[in-house]
Amino acid sequence: VQLQASGGGLVQAGGSLRLSCAASGRPFGSYAMGWFRQAPGKEREFVAAISLSGGSTYYADSVKGRFTISRDNAKNAVYLQMNSLKPEDTAVYYCAADLTYSDHVPRFESRYDYWGQGTLVTVSS
C-alpha cells in the first residue's frame, strides 16, 4: 500500500490543523492506521492509532484531549484533527498502516508495515 500524508503547515500556538493520509493499493479496511511524529533531534514517537473498523482509538498522553484520529474507509483515508496546538507539537508527522485481521489498535512502530513520507507541522509561539 502507498500512503500520502498532507495538511501540514505553519500555525500559531492555540491553532488547529487537520492532517490527511490517503492510501492506495490493498483494500483500506484491512489496515489499522496510526500517526507518529518526529521532532528535530528526537526519536519518532507514537501519536494516535485507530482500529481497522474505526471503532477503537488510542492516543499518546501528550495529545489526549487535543487530537482526534478518524478514518473514512470509503475514501481510503485517515485523518488527524489537531486542536490547541503547542510549540512542542512541532514535528514531521507520519501516517502508517498495519496489515491486520483483528480490530486492535497498534501502538508500537514495529507493528506497522507501511509508512508515508511525512508532512511537516510547525507551531509558532
Backbone as CSV, one residue per row, in Angstrom:
resi,resn,N_x,N_y,N_z,CA_x,CA_y,CA_z,C_x,C_y,C_z
1,VAL,0.853,-1.179,0.000,0.000,0.000,0.000,0.888,1.229,0.000
2,GLN,0.427,2.278,-0.655,1.149,3.551,-0.661,0.369,4.558,0.181
3,LEU,1.098,5.311,0.994,0.487,6.287,1.882,1.012,7.675,1.553
4,GLN,0.112,8.632,1.469,0.474,10.007,1.153,-0.122,10.927,2.201
5,ALA,0.741,11.484,3.044,0.291,12.408,4.091,0.298,13.835,3.573
6,SER,-0.646,14.624,4.045,-0.733,16.033,3.649,-1.412,16.817,4.756
7,GLY,-1.381,18.147,4.612,-2.087,19.008,5.550,-1.212,19.732,6.537
8,GLY,0.069,19.450,6.530,0.963,20.152,7.438,1.130,21.604,7.052
9,GLY,1.752,22.351,7.948,1.982,23.759,7.671,2.410,24.494,8.911
10,LEU,2.397,25.827,8.816,2.766,26.696,9.918,1.506,27.244,10.576
11,VAL,1.438,27.126,11.893,0.271,27.599,12.627,0.739,28.193,13.947
12,GLN,-0.011,29.161,14.446,0.318,29.737,15.741,-0.149,28.835,16.866
13,ALA,0.494,28.953,18.000,0.084,28.198,19.176,-1.386,28.473,19.475
14,GLY,-2.109,27.411,19.810,-3.536,27.518,20.046,-4.380,27.257,18.813
15,GLY,-3.739,27.199,17.676,-4.451,26.981,16.430,-4.714,25.508,16.149
16,SER,-5.255,25.262,14.963,-5.645,23.910,14.573,-5.134,23.575,13.180
17,LEU,-4.920,22.298,12.970,-4.603,21.761,11.647,-5.267,20.400,11.524
18,ARG,-5.554,20.024,10.296,-6.081,18.692,10.032,-5.172,17.993,9.032
19,LEU,-4.563,16.915,9.477,-3.722,16.124,8.598,-4.566,15.041,7.931
20,SER,-4.212,14.734,6.707,-4.866,13.664,5.971,-3.826,12.672,5.491
21,CYS,-4.245,11.440,5.356,-3.372,10.406,4.813,-4.206,9.584,3.847
22,ALA,-3.846,9.645,2.580,-4.549,8.895,1.547,-3.806,7.602,1.267
23,ALA,-4.557,6.519,1.185,-3.959,5.203,0.951,-4.387,4.661,-0.396
24,SER,-3.489,3.961,-1.030,-3.805,3.294,-2.289,-3.149,1.921,-2.279
25,GLY,-3.720,1.018,-3.050,-3.185,-0.332,-3.099,-4.195,-1.323,-2.557
26,ARG,-3.840,-2.015,-1.493,-4.731,-3.017,-0.902,-5.989,-2.373,-0.329
27,PRO,-7.045,-3.167,-0.119,-8.263,-2.632,0.500,-7.961,-1.959,1.829
28,PHE,-8.399,-0.733,1.970,-8.068,0.070,3.135,-8.616,-0.532,4.419
29,GLY,-9.722,-1.233,4.316,-10.332,-1.818,5.507,-9.534,-2.961,6.109
30,SER,-8.403,-3.322,5.509,-7.542,-4.368,6.052,-6.454,-3.814,6.960
31,TYR,-6.460,-2.506,7.191,-5.366,-1.876,7.910,-5.853,-1.119,9.144
32,ALA,-5.170,-1.360,10.249,-5.217,-0.395,11.329,-4.262,0.730,10.941
33,MET,-4.554,1.946,11.386,-3.773,3.095,10.961,-3.267,3.870,12.162
34,GLY,-2.129,4.488,11.977,-1.577,5.281,13.067,-0.870,6.526,12.561
35,TRP,-0.677,7.443,13.484,0.123,8.639,13.254,1.283,8.646,14.239
36,PHE,2.442,8.967,13.734,3.637,9.146,14.534,4.227,10.511,14.199
37,ARG,5.149,10.961,15.026,5.809,12.230,14.730,7.266,12.181,15.178
38,GLN,8.073,12.996,14.521,9.478,13.098,14.877,9.877,14.558,14.897
39,ALA,10.221,15.015,16.086,10.687,16.383,16.261,12.185,16.456,15.978
40,PRO,12.691,17.640,15.647,14.126,17.769,15.364,14.980,17.273,16.516
41,GLY,15.911,16.385,16.226,16.826,15.885,17.239,16.242,14.841,18.171
42,LYS,15.027,14.397,17.893,14.381,13.415,18.771,13.987,12.170,17.979
43,GLU,13.704,11.117,18.713,13.247,9.884,18.083,11.767,10.018,17.689
44,ARG,11.397,9.202,16.722,9.997,9.186,16.318,9.148,8.624,17.460
45,GLU,7.959,9.216,17.652,7.104,8.787,18.742,5.674,8.589,18.257
46,PHE,4.973,7.732,18.976,3.577,7.445,18.699,2.715,8.649,19.037
47,VAL,1.698,8.904,18.194,0.751,9.984,18.448,-0.652,9.425,18.661
48,ALA,-1.148,8.666,17.694,-2.511,8.158,17.776,-2.671,6.985,16.826
49,ALA,-3.662,6.134,17.110,-3.940,4.997,16.241,-5.425,4.699,16.252
50,ILE,-5.877,4.045,15.196,-7.288,3.695,15.055,-7.381,2.291,14.471
51,SER,-8.341,1.531,14.971,-8.518,0.163,14.505,-9.072,0.136,13.076
52,LEU,-9.048,-1.038,12.465,-9.454,-1.114,11.063,-10.931,-0.789,10.880
53,SER,-11.738,-1.039,11.904,-13.161,-0.694,11.820,-13.416,0.777,12.149
54,GLY,-12.450,1.391,12.816,-12.647,2.752,13.304,-13.302,2.812,14.665
55,GLY,-13.608,1.653,15.237,-14.334,1.624,16.493,-13.493,1.844,17.733
56,SER,-12.176,1.704,17.590,-11.285,1.878,18.734,-10.160,2.833,18.362
57,THR,-9.796,3.668,19.316,-8.699,4.601,19.117,-7.820,4.619,20.357
58,TYR,-6.606,5.138,20.176,-5.685,5.265,21.302,-4.796,6.461,21.043
59,TYR,-4.482,7.203,22.105,-3.701,8.423,21.968,-2.542,8.446,22.945
60,ALA,-1.479,9.088,22.527,-0.405,9.390,23.455,-0.926,10.383,24.481
61,ASP,-0.417,10.300,25.696,-0.869,11.198,26.756,-0.658,12.661,26.380
62,SER,0.388,12.933,25.629,0.732,14.315,25.296,-0.280,14.981,24.368
63,VAL,-1.103,14.200,23.688,-2.062,14.774,22.739,-3.507,14.471,23.112
64,LYS,-3.693,13.671,24.132,-5.048,13.269,24.521,-5.891,14.492,24.853
65,GLY,-7.094,14.536,24.307,-7.973,15.663,24.540,-7.791,16.806,23.560
66,ARG,-6.705,16.776,22.790,-6.443,17.838,21.811,-6.497,17.309,20.376
67,PHE,-6.072,16.082,20.178,-6.029,15.487,18.843,-7.116,14.422,18.717
68,THR,-7.630,14.279,17.501,-8.628,13.250,17.219,-8.268,12.537,15.924
69,ILE,-8.155,11.225,15.998,-7.906,10.423,14.807,-9.225,9.853,14.313
70,SER,-9.394,9.817,13.005,-10.604,9.254,12.409,-10.241,8.655,11.054
71,ARG,-11.137,7.890,10.505,-10.891,7.286,9.204,-12.187,7.220,8.414
72,ASP,-12.026,7.226,7.107,-13.148,7.058,6.194,-12.750,5.942,5.238
73,ASN,-13.227,4.742,5.499,-12.815,3.601,4.686,-13.318,3.711,3.250
74,ALA,-14.426,4.410,3.037,-14.932,4.596,1.677,-14.007,5.489,0.854
75,LYS,-13.295,6.383,1.539,-12.372,7.298,0.856,-10.921,6.869,0.991
76,ASN,-10.684,5.717,1.635,-9.304,5.234,1.841,-8.436,6.303,2.501
77,ALA,-8.950,6.872,3.563,-8.225,7.967,4.191,-8.328,7.905,5.707
78,VAL,-7.281,8.409,6.345,-7.266,8.581,7.787,-6.895,10.030,8.057
79,TYR,-7.431,10.559,9.145,-7.254,11.970,9.440,-6.740,12.152,10.872
80,LEU,-6.076,13.269,11.094,-5.671,13.654,12.439,-6.046,15.119,12.624
81,GLN,-7.102,15.348,13.383,-7.507,16.706,13.716,-6.722,17.147,14.939
82,MET,-5.975,18.230,14.791,-5.109,18.706,15.865,-5.579,20.080,16.304
83,ASN,-6.035,20.170,17.537,-6.506,21.431,18.112,-5.600,21.861,19.254
84,SER,-5.715,23.109,19.636,-4.928,23.656,20.751,-3.455,23.309,20.597
85,LEU,-2.940,23.548,19.430,-1.555,23.171,19.145,-0.571,23.957,19.996
86,LYS,0.514,23.278,20.333,1.569,23.850,21.168,2.889,23.817,20.383
87,PRO,3.829,24.676,20.729,5.132,24.632,20.042,5.784,23.257,20.107
88,GLU,5.566,22.530,21.182,6.163,21.192,21.306,5.510,20.158,20.397
89,ASP,4.447,20.520,19.710,3.860,19.637,18.700,4.589,19.743,17.359
90,THR,5.523,20.679,17.255,6.282,20.837,16.021,7.058,19.575,15.706
91,ALA,6.834,19.029,14.512,7.459,17.767,14.123,7.057,17.432,12.688
92,VAL,7.730,16.434,12.152,7.256,15.798,10.924,6.307,14.681,11.344
93,TYR,5.112,14.702,10.784,4.097,13.729,11.133,3.989,12.676,10.028
94,TYR,3.995,11.417,10.451,3.941,10.289,9.540,2.684,9.466,9.782
95,CYS,2.037,9.041,8.710,0.980,8.060,8.858,1.568,6.683,8.542
96,ALA,0.960,5.675,9.127,1.460,4.311,8.972,0.292,3.338,8.960
97,ALA,0.498,2.193,8.309,-0.554,1.188,8.162,-0.076,-0.167,8.669
98,ASP,-0.928,-0.812,9.436,-0.670,-2.147,9.982,-1.643,-3.133,9.329
99,LEU,-1.119,-4.005,8.455,-1.960,-5.030,7.830,-2.384,-6.036,8.885
100,THR,-3.683,-6.152,9.113,-4.154,-6.973,10.215,-5.536,-7.536,9.925
101,TYR,-5.872,-8.617,10.625,-7.216,-9.187,10.555,-7.991,-8.955,11.844
102,SER,-7.324,-8.355,12.826,-8.004,-8.107,14.100,-8.293,-6.626,14.274
103,ASP,-9.272,-6.329,15.070,-9.711,-4.951,15.258,-8.973,-4.324,16.439
104,HIS,-7.646,-4.400,16.394,-6.850,-3.880,17.502,-6.333,-2.488,17.171
105,VAL,-5.689,-1.877,18.140,-5.144,-0.535,17.958,-3.637,-0.622,18.200
106,PRO,-2.839,-0.659,17.168,-1.392,-0.817,17.334,-0.717,0.457,17.806
107,ARG,0.125,0.320,18.817,0.765,1.489,19.419,2.260,1.556,19.160
108,PHE,2.835,0.483,18.647,4.283,0.412,18.520,4.706,0.422,17.058
109,GLU,5.800,1.128,16.785,6.295,1.236,15.415,6.474,-0.123,14.764
110,SER,6.943,-1.086,15.522,7.264,-2.400,14.962,6.046,-3.122,14.400
111,ARG,4.847,-2.686,14.778,3.632,-3.335,14.283,3.253,-2.867,12.886
112,TYR,3.785,-1.741,12.485,3.341,-1.136,11.235,4.154,-1.635,10.050
113,ASP,3.440,-1.853,8.956,4.052,-2.436,7.763,4.409,-1.395,6.704
114,TYR,3.670,-0.315,6.661,3.867,0.686,5.615,3.858,2.085,6.237
115,TRP,4.671,2.958,5.637,4.817,4.321,6.149,4.691,5.324,5.010
116,GLY,4.079,6.463,5.338,4.033,7.564,4.394,5.297,8.398,4.489
117,GLN,5.366,9.439,3.687,6.599,10.229,3.577,6.705,11.322,4.628
118,GLY,5.637,11.637,5.324,5.694,12.659,6.356,5.251,14.022,5.867
119,THR,4.664,14.786,6.779,4.269,16.163,6.497,4.679,17.011,7.704
120,LEU,5.256,18.165,7.447,5.831,18.992,8.499,4.774,19.899,9.122
121,VAL,4.710,19.862,10.446,3.856,20.759,11.220,4.762,21.641,12.077
122,THR,4.603,22.940,11.929,5.386,23.891,12.707,4.428,24.778,13.480
123,VAL,4.588,24.794,14.796,3.737,25.599,15.666,4.588,26.702,16.269
124,SER,4.230,27.929,15.972,4.987,29.071,16.474,4.384,29.564,17.785
125,SER,5.254,30.087,18.631,4.774,30.568,19.942,4.365,32.031,19.889
